[in-house]
Amino acid sequence: MPDTARILIIDDDRAFRVGTGALLTDEGYEVDAAPSGDSGLEKLRGGEFDMVLLDLRMEGRTGLSVLEELRGAGNDVPVLMLTGFATVDSAVAALKLGADDYLTKPCNNALLRSKIKAILARREPVLGAGASRIVGTGQKMREVKRAIARVAPTESTVLLRGATGTGKELIARALHEESPRRSRPYLAVNCSALAEGLLESELFGHARGAFTGAVQERKGMFEEAHQGTIFLDEIGDVSPAMQAKLLRVVQEREVVRVGTARPVQVDVRVIAATHRDLEAMVEEGTFRKDLYFRLKVFQIRVPELKDRAEDVPALVGAALARWNERVEPHRRVTGISDDAVEVMQAYDWPGNVRELMTAVEYACIVCEGGRILAHHLPEELRETVAAGMGASSNGNGNGHANGDARRGDPRAAEPARRYVAPDAEAERESIVQALEEADGNRTKAAAALGMGRTTLWQKLKEYGL
């Protein structure tokens, strides 16, 4: 169970919200709070949480009403019900509506921590080696891993949605390796990389003499992947004619080789991926509606790297490990500085994970072994971050110049303030105050607020600081 789980407290008792929020923040969780059932539902609709602590009896909408609406909308977020009015009937009602567990108030802190950890652990996906290569323990990637765990054992077609470079092919391979077809072939093709005629021959095969150069009969990828999996990357780039042929495969489980009229039965699981807006293409008439519905049986949306900055350190670690495996011992890199990681977390990564891997490789070359420092990162990356974050660092670049000079300041020895997520306006003011006291040093500001550096980076972006 990762300690970066996001927990929402819905309770009309302010003292409980503040006290429990402080307790869970000290445990390493990210905490938000709502004083009523309606405001809690609004937060749940506007963001993603790993767990909800929900009071049973509140003024206005009750906890049971909130839980009923959540489950009715298909939201399966784990819910721990809390109440000072415990009855057998209310416990049974909450569990029947889909609560994960039930606890009476006042809560024993040790028991509360134990219940939360147990519920989160139960909700974590059980994945094998196929998904172990997917790096990321943040909330968004945990959702992706949960989706893999749900759909991989089935025969259902899967559509992966996400920008270029987010790792869709890695997820497709994990779906295959976590499936009952894992011992059978897995073949992948980038549909946008081949001309239409060549793509048709590659996918469906051809008869001898079907076209110039076809000197012998050849099976296509669908036949070669029989009883296995085929991954069709950039499915949104194929022509209408090719879409019709793919529909036949997905729908009828048969292919027709180029130059023949005889159908060949195939047993293949299809995983497709695209960065395009297929819904808009359907409306425009450039993508077949029937194929769209056949492909979107189960969709997994792969987040962009800019939306999961908390995973940057782990991705950097994976990139360094890959570099060290490929080079001579004297060129191996021993690590990366906190400053360099912070710069990388502040960058938006338009090229996503693929761009990050390239940036780390560049830094490994430049640092010539030893440790990667911020100035080893690609110049464009550093300049983009400096331009975007200059205002919030009071002109100190990455925000550490004055911070280092202030190490003797007695305020540096003061204990960190305990952070409890307040309303947005108060939170913004707290962050501004902490940054001013730290002379723009984000590491010190985060420590003073009692939040992680990653959380602070995200809050700075959220509030435009």
Secondary structure, DSSP 8 states (H G I E B T S, - for coil): --TT-EEEEE-S-HHHHHHHHHHHHHTT-EEEEESSHHHHHHHHHHS--SEEEEESS-SSS-HHHHHHHHHHTT----EEEEESS--HHHHHHHHHTT-SEEEESS--HHHHHHHHHHHHHHHS----HHHHT----SHHHHHHHHHHHHHTTS---EEEE--TTS-HHHHHHHHHHTSTTTTS-EEEEETTSS-HHHHHHHHHEE-TTSSTT--S-EE-HHHHTTTSEEEEETGGGS-HHHHHHHHHHHHHSEEE-BT---EEE---EEEEEESS-HHHHHHHTSS-HHHHHHHTTEEEE---GGG-GGGHHHHHHHHHHHHHHHS-GGG-EEEE-HHHHHHHHHS--TTHHHHHHHHHHHHHHHHTSEEE-GGGS-HHHHHHHHHHHTTTTTT-TTTTHHHHHTTT-GGGGS---------HHHHHHHHHHHHHHTTT-HHHHHHHHT--HHHHHHHHHHTT-
